[in-house]
Amino acid sequence: MLQILEKRCGPSGSALQWHKAYLQSRTCPVFAGGVSSDTVQLECSLPQGSSLGPLKFIIYGAELHECMARHGVTVHSFADDTQLCIQTKVQHVAQAKQNMVDHSRRQSVDCFISASRQV
């Protein structure tokens, strides 16, 4: 998220450090049936209920929209729901689904690597 934020919005210096402190070193336990798990370090998340959460989600999601659009995949997002869409003939639906899954995985890795290299 920090690499994408820096690339898209350009904060640097103390502003970038503020965002880094806001996003990093976050932990979370899981509560189920009255029992708590060990606390784990979160590698990616946005604090729920924060005023910056929706803006950061939009900035982060824009990367997905751009990556997928390069390959003819339409992306629809609303709030925290994202749909990937592609047109295909009925007889090709199963293969189109598998292609979408495979392509999404590759693009996720490619986009992450690309954003990391630019920082």
Backbone as a printed PyTorch tensor [residue, N CA C, xyz], in Angstrom:
tensor([[[  0.8230,  -1.1920,   0.0000],
         [  0.0000,   0.0000,   0.0000],
         [  0.8660,   1.2540,   0.0000]],

        [[  1.9450,   1.2260,   0.7700],
         [  2.8070,   2.4090,   0.8340],
         [  3.4440,   2.7140,  -0.5230]],

        [[  3.8720,   1.6600,  -1.2320],
         [  4.4840,   1.8780,  -2.5440],
         [  3.4660,   2.4620,  -3.5150]],

        [[  2.2500,   1.9550,  -3.4760],
         [  1.2020,   2.4600,  -4.3690],
         [  0.8410,   3.8920,  -3.9920]],

        [[  0.7110,   4.1610,  -2.7090],
         [  0.3940,   5.5190,  -2.2420],
         [  1.4720,   6.5040,  -2.6800]],

        [[  2.7290,   6.1100,  -2.5150],
         [  3.8250,   6.9970,  -2.8960],
         [  3.8550,   7.2270,  -4.4010]],

        [[  3.6400,   6.1570,  -5.1730],
         [  3.6670,   6.2720,  -6.6340],
         [  2.5110,   7.1270,  -7.1480]],

        [[  1.3100,   6.9240,  -6.6160],
         [  0.1190,   7.5980,  -7.1350],
         [ -0.0680,   9.0110,  -6.5840]],

        [[  0.2730,   9.2140,  -5.3220],
         [ -0.0400,  10.4960,  -4.6760],
         [  1.1820,  11.3220,  -4.3200]],

        [[  2.3450,  10.6880,  -4.2530],
         [  3.5870,  11.3980,  -4.0660],
         [  3.9590,  11.9130,  -2.6940]],

        [[  3.3710,  11.3980,  -1.5900],
         [  3.8510,  11.9210,  -0.3030],
         [  5.3040,  11.5010,  -0.0850]],

        [[  6.0440,  12.3500,   0.5840],
         [  7.4430,  12.0300,   0.8940],
         [  7.7700,  12.6060,   2.2670]],

        [[  8.9540,  12.3150,   2.7330],
         [  9.4080,  12.8660,   4.0070],
         [  8.4980,  12.5100,   5.1580]],

        [[  8.1680,  13.5150,   5.9680],
         [  7.3670,  13.2640,   7.1740],
         [  5.9460,  12.8120,   6.8320]],

        [[  5.4010,  13.2700,   5.7040],
         [  4.0500,  12.8300,   5.3130],
         [  4.0430,  11.3380,   5.0030]],

        [[  5.0530,  10.8640,   4.2850],
         [  5.1500,   9.4350,   3.9960],
         [  5.3810,   8.6390,   5.2760]],

        [[  6.2020,   9.1680,   6.1680],
         [  6.4490,   8.4890,   7.4450],
         [  5.1760,   8.3860,   8.2840]],

        [[  4.3290,   9.4240,   8.2370],
         [  3.0650,   9.3830,   8.9600],
         [  2.1950,   8.2540,   8.4340]],

        [[  2.0830,   8.1390,   7.0940],
         [  1.2900,   7.0620,   6.4950],
         [  1.8890,   5.7000,   6.8290]],

        [[  3.2030,   5.6160,   6.8440],
         [  3.8780,   4.3660,   7.1830],
         [  3.5220,   3.9510,   8.6130]],

        [[  3.5900,   4.8740,   9.5450],
         [  3.2480,   4.5780,  10.9390],
         [  1.7800,   4.1830,  11.0770]],

        [[  0.9300,   4.7970,  10.2770],
         [ -0.5050,   4.5270,  10.2960],
         [ -0.8130,   3.1110,   9.8030]],

        [[ -0.0550,   2.6300,   8.8060],
         [ -0.3550,   1.3530,   8.1650],
         [  0.4600,   0.1710,   8.6730]],

        [[  1.6340,   0.4280,   9.2170],
         [  2.4950,  -0.6820,   9.6130],
         [  2.3570,  -1.0160,  11.0930]],

        [[  2.9320,  -2.1520,  11.4550],
         [  2.9480,  -2.6350,  12.8410],
         [  1.5500,  -2.8120,  13.4000]],

        [[  0.6530,  -3.3130,  12.5570],
         [ -0.7130,  -3.5790,  13.0040],
         [ -0.8450,  -5.0580,  13.3320]],

        [[ -1.5750,  -5.3690,  14.3830],
         [ -1.7850,  -6.7500,  14.7970],
         [ -3.2730,  -7.0070,  14.9830]],

        [[ -3.6200,  -8.3010,  15.0140],
         [ -5.0280,  -8.6460,  15.1720],
         [ -5.1720, -10.0610,  15.7150]],

        [[ -5.9740, -10.2380,  16.7620],
         [ -6.3470, -11.5940,  17.1850],
         [ -7.6940, -11.9470,  16.5340]],

        [[ -8.0370, -13.2120,  16.5290],
         [ -9.3450, -13.6520,  16.0460],
         [-10.1100, -14.1780,  17.2490]],

        [[-11.3670, -13.7350,  17.3860],
         [-12.2250, -14.1930,  18.4730],
         [-13.3240, -15.0740,  17.9030]],

        [[-13.4640, -16.2750,  18.4220],
         [-14.5300, -17.1810,  17.9760],
         [-14.9440, -18.0650,  19.1480]],

        [[-16.2200, -18.1530,  19.3690],
         [-16.7320, -19.0060,  20.4360],
         [-16.2030, -18.6490,  21.8110]],

        [[-15.9590, -17.3760,  22.0520],
         [-15.4700, -16.9240,  23.3400],
         [-13.9860, -17.1650,  23.5680]],

        [[-13.2710, -17.6330,  22.5410],
         [-11.8490, -17.9240,  22.6540],
         [-11.0820, -17.0020,  21.7070]],

        [[ -9.9210, -16.5400,  22.1530],
         [ -9.0820, -15.6480,  21.3520],
         [ -7.8610, -16.4020,  20.8370]],

        [[ -7.5210, -16.1610,  19.5640],
         [ -6.3110, -16.7520,  19.0000],
         [ -5.0960, -15.9430,  19.4250]],

        [[ -3.9350, -16.4300,  19.0730],
         [ -2.7290, -15.6270,  19.2440],
         [ -2.8530, -14.3920,  18.3590]],

        [[ -2.2220, -13.3210,  18.7440],
         [ -2.2110, -12.1100,  17.9260],
         [ -1.2210, -12.2980,  16.7920]],

        [[ -1.6530, -11.9460,  15.5910],
         [ -0.7830, -12.0760,  14.4200],
         [ -0.4960, -10.7000,  13.8340]],

        [[  0.6470, -10.5830,  13.2030],
         [  1.0460,  -9.3510,  12.5180],
         [  0.2870,  -9.2770,  11.1950]],

        [[ -0.3570,  -8.1550,  10.9160],
         [ -1.0720,  -7.9640,   9.6550],
         [ -0.1050,  -7.4130,   8.6150]],

        [[ -0.0210,  -8.0980,   7.4900],
         [  0.8680,  -7.6390,   6.4260],
         [  0.1900,  -6.6280,   5.5220]],

        [[ -1.1350,  -6.6620,   5.4550],
         [ -1.8610,  -5.6710,   4.6680],
         [ -3.2400,  -5.4840,   5.2870]],

        [[ -3.5890,  -4.2560,   5.5250],
         [ -4.9120,  -3.9450,   6.0600],
         [ -5.0650,  -2.4370,   6.1490]],

        [[ -6.3000,  -2.0200,   6.2660],
         [ -6.6100,  -0.6270,   6.5730],
         [ -7.4530,  -0.6410,   7.8340]],

        [[ -7.1930,   0.2590,   8.7690],
         [ -7.9880,   0.2880,   9.9940],
         [ -9.4680,   0.5090,   9.6800]],

        [[-10.3360,  -0.3590,  10.1980],
         [-11.7720,  -0.2000,   9.9850],
         [-12.2670,   1.0410,  10.7110]],

        [[-13.1850,   1.7380,  10.0720],
         [-13.7830,   2.8970,  10.7010],
         [-12.9520,   4.1580,  10.6280]],

        [[-11.7670,   4.0780,  10.0010],
         [-10.9320,   5.2780,   9.9140],
         [-11.4180,   6.1660,   8.7780]],

        [[-11.2040,   7.4430,   8.9100],
         [-11.6270,   8.3630,   7.8580],
         [-10.7720,   8.2190,   6.6060]],

        [[ -9.5500,   7.7220,   6.7350],
         [ -8.6780,   7.5500,   5.5730],
         [ -8.8970,   6.2230,   4.8640]],

        [[ -9.5790,   5.2740,   5.5050],
         [ -9.7790,   3.9530,   4.9240],
         [-10.3810,   3.9720,   3.5310]],

        [[-11.5170,   4.6490,   3.3150],
         [-12.1230,   4.6500,   1.9830],
         [-11.2110,   5.2540,   0.9060]],

        [[-10.5240,   6.3260,   1.2210],
         [ -9.6250,   6.9440,   0.2430],
         [ -8.4650,   6.0090,  -0.1000]],

        [[ -7.8790,   5.4050,   0.9130],
         [ -6.7660,   4.4830,   0.6690],
         [ -7.2390,   3.2650,  -0.1190]],

        [[ -8.4570,   2.7900,   0.1470],
         [ -8.9940,   1.6580,  -0.5970],
         [ -9.1510,   2.0190,  -2.0700]],

        [[ -9.6250,   3.2110,  -2.3590],
         [ -9.7890,   3.6560,  -3.7460],
         [ -8.4300,   3.7470,  -4.4360]],

        [[ -7.4540,   4.3070,  -3.7620],
         [ -6.1100,   4.4270,  -4.3390],
         [ -5.5300,   3.0440,  -4.6150]],

        [[ -5.6750,   2.1360,  -3.6640],
         [ -5.1580,   0.7820,  -3.8190],
         [ -5.9030,   0.0400,  -4.9290]],

        [[ -7.2270,   0.1900,  -4.9800],
         [ -8.0420,  -0.4860,  -5.9900],
         [ -7.7920,   0.0110,  -7.3950]],

        [[ -7.3800,   1.2610,  -7.5450],
         [ -7.1130,   1.8180,  -8.8760],
         [ -6.0240,   1.0200,  -9.5830]],

        [[ -5.0790,   0.5090,  -8.8360],
         [ -4.0080,  -0.3080,  -9.4100],
         [ -4.5850,  -1.5740, -10.0460]],

        [[ -5.5290,  -2.2080,  -9.3660],
         [ -6.1780,  -3.3970,  -9.9050],
         [ -6.9360,  -3.0630, -11.1800]],

        [[ -7.6880,  -1.9690, -11.1670],
         [ -8.4550,  -1.5570, -12.3410],
         [ -7.5320,  -1.3820, -13.5400]],

        [[ -6.4210,  -0.7080, -13.3590],
         [ -5.4960,  -0.4600, -14.4670],
         [ -4.8440,  -1.7410, -14.9600]],

        [[ -4.3970,  -2.5750, -14.0420],
         [ -3.7480,  -3.8350, -14.4290],
         [ -4.6990,  -4.7160, -15.2240]],

        [[ -5.9200,  -4.8560, -14.7590],
         [ -6.8690,  -5.7400, -15.4290],
         [ -7.3460,  -5.1590, -16.7560]],

        [[ -7.5110,  -3.8510, -16.8320],
         [ -7.9720,  -3.2200, -18.0660],
         [ -6.9940,  -3.4520, -19.2160]],

        [[ -5.7080,  -3.5620, -18.9000],
         [ -4.7100,  -3.8290, -19.9420],
         [ -4.9530,  -5.1500, -20.6540]],

        [[ -5.7460,  -6.0210, -20.0380],
         [ -5.9710,  -7.3470, -20.5960],
         [ -7.4420,  -7.6170, -20.8950]],

        [[ -8.2080,  -6.5510, -21.0580],
         [ -9.6030,  -6.6960, -21.4620],
         [-10.5580,  -7.1440, -20.3740]],

        [[-10.1490,  -7.0620, -19.1300],
         [-11.0140,  -7.4470, -18.0160],
         [-11.6400,  -6.1730, -17.4490]],

        [[-12.9540,  -6.1680, -17.3290],
         [-13.6680,  -5.0360, -16.7660],
         [-13.7780,  -5.2270, -15.2590]],

        [[-13.5240,  -4.1750, -14.5170],
         [-13.5830,  -4.2350, -13.0610],
         [-14.6540,  -3.2650, -12.5810]],

        [[-15.5610,  -3.7680, -11.7520],
         [-16.5990,  -2.9410, -11.1380],
         [-16.3790,  -2.9710,  -9.6310]],

        [[-16.3240,  -1.7970,  -9.0150],
         [-16.1390,  -1.7320,  -7.5680],
         [-17.2000,  -0.8420,  -6.9440]],

        [[-17.6510,  -1.2440,  -5.7750],
         [-18.5550,  -0.4270,  -4.9770],
         [-18.2570,  -0.7310,  -3.5190]],

        [[-17.9380,   0.3050,  -2.7630],
         [-17.5480,   0.1540,  -1.3580],
         [-16.4030,  -0.8490,  -1.2820]],

        [[-16.5890,  -1.9600,  -0.5790],
         [-15.4940,  -2.9260,  -0.4620],
         [-15.7360,  -4.1770,  -1.3090]],

        [[-16.5850,  -4.0600,  -2.3180],
         [-16.8990,  -5.1870,  -3.2000],
         [-16.3200,  -4.9150,  -4.5780]],

        [[-15.6180,  -5.8800,  -5.1260],
         [-15.0250,  -5.7430,  -6.4550],
         [-15.3850,  -6.9570,  -7.2890]],

        [[-15.8320,  -6.7120,  -8.5210],
         [-16.1580,  -7.7850,  -9.4510],
         [-15.2810,  -7.6550, -10.6810]],

        [[-14.7710,  -8.7870, -11.1550],
         [-14.0140,  -8.8400, -12.3950],
         [-14.9280,  -9.4560, -13.4430]],

        [[-15.0410,  -8.8240, -14.6210],
         [-15.9660,  -9.2900, -15.6550],
         [-15.2570,  -9.4050, -16.9950]],

        [[-15.6730, -10.4240, -17.7430],
         [-15.1660, -10.6010, -19.0950],
         [-16.2980, -11.1930, -19.9260]],

        [[-16.3730, -10.8140, -21.1950],
         [-17.4120, -11.3450, -22.0660],
         [-16.9220, -12.6340, -22.7090]],

        [[-17.8360, -13.6050, -22.7980],
         [-17.5040, -14.8710, -23.4380],
         [-18.7830, -15.5470, -23.9020]],

        [[-18.6540, -16.5230, -24.7750],
         [-19.7990, -17.3090, -25.2250],
         [-20.1400, -18.3320, -24.1440]],

        [[-21.4030, -18.7270, -24.0790],
         [-21.8760, -19.6500, -23.0570],
         [-21.0450, -20.9280, -23.0340]],

        [[-20.7180, -21.4640, -24.1730],
         [-19.9730, -22.7210, -24.2110],
         [-18.5270, -22.5720, -23.7340]],

        [[-18.0600, -21.3520, -23.5450],
         [-16.6880, -21.1110, -23.1000],
         [-16.5980, -20.5800, -21.6660]],

        [[-17.7140, -20.6260, -20.9200],
         [-17.7460, -20.0420, -19.5760],
         [-16.7360, -20.6940, -18.6460]],

        [[-16.6740, -22.0280, -18.6280],
         [-15.7570, -22.7150, -17.7070],
         [-14.3100, -22.3070, -17.9810]],

        [[-13.9290, -22.2830, -19.2580],
         [-12.5580, -21.8960, -19.5880],
         [-12.3150, -20.4200, -19.2790]],

        [[-13.3130, -19.5760, -19.5160],
         [-13.1710, -18.1440, -19.2240],
         [-12.9810, -17.9210, -17.7200]],

        [[-13.7200, -18.6810, -16.8880],
         [-13.5510, -18.5650, -15.4370],
         [-12.1270, -18.9340, -15.0280]],

        [[-11.6330, -20.0500, -15.5680],
         [-10.2800, -20.4770, -15.2140],
         [ -9.2430, -19.4710, -15.6920]],

        [[ -9.4250, -18.9470, -16.9070],
         [ -8.5090, -17.9300, -17.4240],
         [ -8.5100, -16.6920, -16.5390]],

        [[ -9.6970, -16.3030, -16.0640],
         [ -9.8130, -15.1300, -15.2000],
         [ -9.0530, -15.3540, -13.8930]],

        [[ -9.2290, -16.5180, -13.2940],
         [ -8.5330, -16.8220, -12.0400],
         [ -7.0220, -16.8060, -12.2630]],

        [[ -6.5690, -17.5060, -13.3070],
         [ -5.1350, -17.5560, -13.6010],
         [ -4.5800, -16.1650, -13.8800]],

        [[ -5.3110, -15.4060, -14.6860],
         [ -4.8670, -14.0560, -15.0620],
         [ -4.8290, -13.1390, -13.8390]],

        [[ -5.8460, -13.2360, -12.9810],
         [ -5.8980, -12.3940, -11.7840],
         [ -4.7100, -12.6670, -10.8800]],

        [[ -4.3770, -13.9260, -10.7180],
         [ -3.2260, -14.2810,  -9.8820],
         [ -1.9360, -13.7230, -10.4660]],

        [[ -1.7470, -13.8980, -11.7640],
         [ -0.5320, -13.3700, -12.4080],
         [ -0.4730, -11.8560, -12.2950]],

        [[ -1.5910, -11.1870, -12.5410],
         [ -1.6100,  -9.7310, -12.4970],
         [ -1.3560,  -9.2180, -11.0910]],

        [[ -1.8900,  -9.9000, -10.0910],
         [ -1.6530,  -9.4790,  -8.7080],
         [ -0.1680,  -9.4920,  -8.4090]],

        [[  0.4930, -10.5470,  -8.8060],
         [  1.9310, -10.6610,  -8.5780],
         [  2.6700,  -9.6310,  -9.4130]],

        [[  2.3300,  -9.5140, -10.7100],
         [  3.0030,  -8.5610, -11.5940],
         [  2.8400,  -7.1270, -11.1220]],

        [[  1.6280,  -6.7590, -10.7080],
         [  1.3810,  -5.3870, -10.2510],
         [  2.1420,  -5.1130,  -8.9730]],

        [[  2.1690,  -6.0750,  -8.0630],
         [  2.8860,  -5.8810,  -6.8030],
         [  4.3780,  -5.7220,  -7.0640]],

        [[  4.9260,  -6.5750,  -7.9140],
         [  6.3570,  -6.4940,  -8.2230],
         [  6.6660,  -5.1730,  -8.9080]],

        [[  5.8180,  -4.7710,  -9.8440],
         [  6.0230,  -3.5130, -10.5550],
         [  6.0080,  -2.3210,  -9.5970]],

        [[  5.0450,  -2.2990,  -8.6800],
         [  4.9580,  -1.1900,  -7.7210],
         [  6.1730,  -1.2010,  -6.8050]],

        [[  6.6290,  -2.3740,  -6.4150],
         [  7.7960,  -2.4760,  -5.5120],
         [  9.0700,  -1.9890,  -6.1790]],

        [[  9.2120,  -2.2740,  -7.4530],
         [ 10.4360,  -1.8730,  -8.1730],
         [ 10.5190,  -0.3750,  -8.3820]],

        [[  9.3640,   0.2940,  -8.4370],
         [  9.3590,   1.7210,  -8.7180],
         [  9.6950,   2.5480,  -7.5020]],

        [[  9.7890,   1.9200,  -6.3490],
         [ 10.0960,   2.6710,  -5.1210],
         [ 11.5550,   2.5320,  -4.7860]]])
